[in-house]
Amino acid sequence: MTLDRADALAMDAADPLAGFRDRFAIPQGCIYLDGNSLGPRPAAALDRAAQVVGVEWGEDLIKSWNTAGWFELPTRLGDKLAPLIGAGAGEVVVTDSTGINLFKAMAAAVAMRPDRDTIILEGSNFPTNNYMAQGLAALNGGRLQVKLLEKDEIAGAIDARTAVIAVTHVHYKTGHIHDMPGLTARAHEAGALAIWDLCHSAGAMPVDLNGAGADFAVGCTYKYLNGGPGSPAFLFAARRHHGQAIQPLTGWWGHAEPFAFQPTYAPAGDIRQFLTGTQPIVSLSLAELGLDIARAADIDEVRKKSMALTDLFIRLVEQRCPGAFGVASPRDGAERGSQVSLTHPEGYAIMRALIARGVIGDFRAPDIIRFGFAPLYVRYIDVWDAVAALADIMTSATWRRPEYQVREAVT
């Protein structure tokens, strides 16, 4: 079926999620397709920042640990986030970075399986996960081994030596989705534990950690949850592991009685044990705004629109740019996260040229240009206009200009 621009506008007019776009500050003339890397600012963030910095910190000072509820922010935000990922109250904290939280979860899992020596990850996924596993193995003096496998190899490699699998639900480059219930069940059948990284799925699609039987999960809040650059990540620990899973970064916020100031560590018996040090209150306060927006949306409608946007994008690219790009993402929308990754040997320069036209995506080496389709603010007309800009860049070879060949520090 051939679509024209009027069809895209009609799809936007019928979109049940259309009103959510007004909750974000999208710059005029910008088509923002990079929410899978950094979500845009919630419109209310400036006022919230002024309240936190100007009043809670500026006027109330240290009293705000109590009067503004600063001390409870990690667990209160965790309870807000929990329904978005299929967790229960008291099973999630918002704290630290994804990598640090993954280290905590992997260390706790390995300690719960002392007779096993293998951690399995997907080798091609975001490298921090692999690095953290390698660092944990090094700290264990060679007792642990890290296996880096690919999607179809993981299930078959889980055996009696496997302590834990740590798999990202949606692959950061291709967007392919792993079978969370199936892989978790396979791990449990072998006596292993399962950790899930939700960085590219939380807020963009339904997730059911408890339904899948997951043991631990981590994820960030600055992508589809729109918490701001470097906003704190989250960590899930299934309630059945509370009091047994002890993470090694045993700071005072994870103590059973942090204000007793005891010289010896005694872990909290609940999710608070996964906290470590004093929390970044300004970042936590701003992250709450994105969580509130995500909670207000129907996640099934979000997923439905996500698949429609990405299907439309692939179809239009192949119509307007025939033969120019490979498609690294799964063709079946049910197997694809809320992104589309195209391949081209000159992908970096092409993305630079697109950004200069106001269409913002990103590049991942060696040849992938990524486009994220966050359904709460991306419109069907954005997809149409983005592909029109891409087709013009390819037809005119604008990407060949010298200024687009220079690599910047962040791609």
C-alpha angles and dihedrals in degrees: 000000000000116000128196131197093268089058090055091051090051090052090053091050090056095043112120090203096051094106093063092072090074089063090068133069102232112176115244112264094015124124101199113203098155102084087118086070104030125358119221124258118279107240091238094055097093093055092045092050090051090051094049097042100032102038112013094042101018099048109013095039116175092357088076092076083076107017096047095035095243094149094058096046097102094053097035091053089043090058090049091051096043098083090053091062102034096259131133131240111284094025100093136057127186107221147122123354130311092252094051091046090050090052090052093048095046092047091050092048094048090050089053090056102044094161093059129076111188134091116190123205137163103261098208095052127097106319098225089073091055092044092052091051090048091049091050090050091051091051089053091062097244096309091117130060126201119217116200109199136162130247101275094040100057103078094049093049096057108106145144091296094055113107097176144349117218109194132169111232095216117028112239096221106035101021094228115157124228123220098253098184093043098048092042091052090048091052092049093048087058093046094253131126128239129224120187127202108212100181094121099035109041107102094007102070141007114283124185110188096168092043089055093045094239117177100204138357138185135189146152131257100209099077119054091354092060098218097149135259110321093358114167120280127225137240128203123199118180111244092239088068097050110120091017102060107073117183118210101230090084103182128162096264089063093052120113089236108020095176094049086076094211117180094230125063118246113177123231109249095229140048090300089078087078091064118094120175140002110311130241097250099185092052093044091051093052093045089061091069093061091047091053091053093048092048091053093058127082102246092206090057089047091055093044092053092043091059092045093051094048093044090051092048094052092046094049094046091054091047097046100032103033113192094353099108141033118224112230094180123084114271092220108082091211089063095045131080123222095292143073122215120200125192128220131149089234094043095132095056092043091054091048089053091048092050089052086057092053096259107122122200128127145241130240120192136283101020113328126120110192129206121190120204109201103186096209094069109007112096131203089243088057089058092049094048093043092055091046089055091046092050091051092050091051095045094048094037088228089156090072092073112119094239090062093053095064113098116227122210093254118043 
